[in-house]
Amino acid sequence: MRIIAGRYKGKRLLSPKGEDVRPTTSRIKETLFNVLQRDVPDARVLDLFAGSGSLGIECISRGAEHVTFSDKSKDSVALIRENLKGIDGYYSIVNSDFTAVLNGAAYNGYKYDLIFLDPPYASNLGEMAIDRIIENGLLTDRGIIVYEHGSEKSYVVTDNGYKQRTKKMGSVTAEFISKKSIALMAGSFDPITRGHEAVLDEALRMFDEVIVACLVNPDKSYTFNPSQRLALVQSVCKDKKGAKAIYSDKYAVEVAAECGAKVLVRGLRGESDAEYENAMAEYNREHGYDTVFIEPDCYADISSTSVREQLRVENYSCVPAATIPLLMTEEYKEQIASNSPIS
């Protein structure tokens, strides 16, 4: 075995004797790090079931900030120490069972950017470790679990807050598991417009999931009731992968905390919106959330207010196509025309 790239490229590593420990081959290691090459520099790494330490040492060579090597076998720990001779970097070596290591990390509040899992293929230790990692929140927001297993079995992460990429390499398969990026797009949506839809479409290009939340502003008098506003938003979200509509009477930052969103998305229609939106962004920042502003190229002159005015004169051109069947009922027309709230 050799180090593939970085400061110690070409350095030979000792392989374990016998068949109890199965080191990751150079070909598979090269494939893994082709995927991870941008994630290793400055990363905090946990090499669980470390064996020879090959994966963690590769990370040190490529500029990782710190690597923790863990294995319950004393022979493996001795081999890791031998392979680390002549290598400068920040690392620690733990001779312990994986459950104790993960529990200790959780107790001390440690989080990792990369966690390598290469347990015995015939065991279910990898699945057990993943469950504990997710349960204890041991990944950073950009963190990745790399789980190697035999290609004769499959694995699917069950936690909805995580996503998975599978790469099969002959008899070995690697799962790259990471947190989904979730954003919250909050507003009154009375009703949702093509402008909102353009902001949502752009947000879906930036994030894995976008939660579109119909909220309540006590200072507003609504044309559409909560059920109707939610139905309109649902009709827009239903065919967009990653989009989900919800209703809440809580503040946006509270909703973000409940649904796991890390960022709030707001649409801008130019300078007229800037002062209000910047004040909202400052409020969000004080409560721990960044705001991403999106100014769509199209429909910049459309607002919910303008749509409501056009609805009153039975002009539906600004309403998303999916909402037209809901809005064109005679009951809606009569109530909109009479300027009375819809019940």
Buried (B, 14 or more C-beta within 10 A) or exposed (E): BEBBBBEBEEBEBBBBEEEEBBBBBBEBBBBBBEBBEEBBEEBBBBBBBBBBBBBBBBBBBBEBBBBBBBBBBEBBBEBBEEBBEEBEBEBEBBBBEBEEBBBEBBEEEBBBBBBBBBBBBEEEBBBBBBBBBBEBEBBBEEBBBBBBBEBEEEBEBEEEEBBEEBBEBEEBBBBBBBBBBBBBBBBBBBBBBBBBBBBBBBBBEEBBBBBBBBBBEEEEEBBBEBEBBBBBBBBBBEEBEBBBBBBBEBBBBEBBBBBBBBBBBBBBBEEEBEEEBBEBBEBBEEBEBEBBBBBBEEBBEBBBEEBBEBBBEEEBEBBBEBBEEBBEEEEBBEBBEEEEEBE
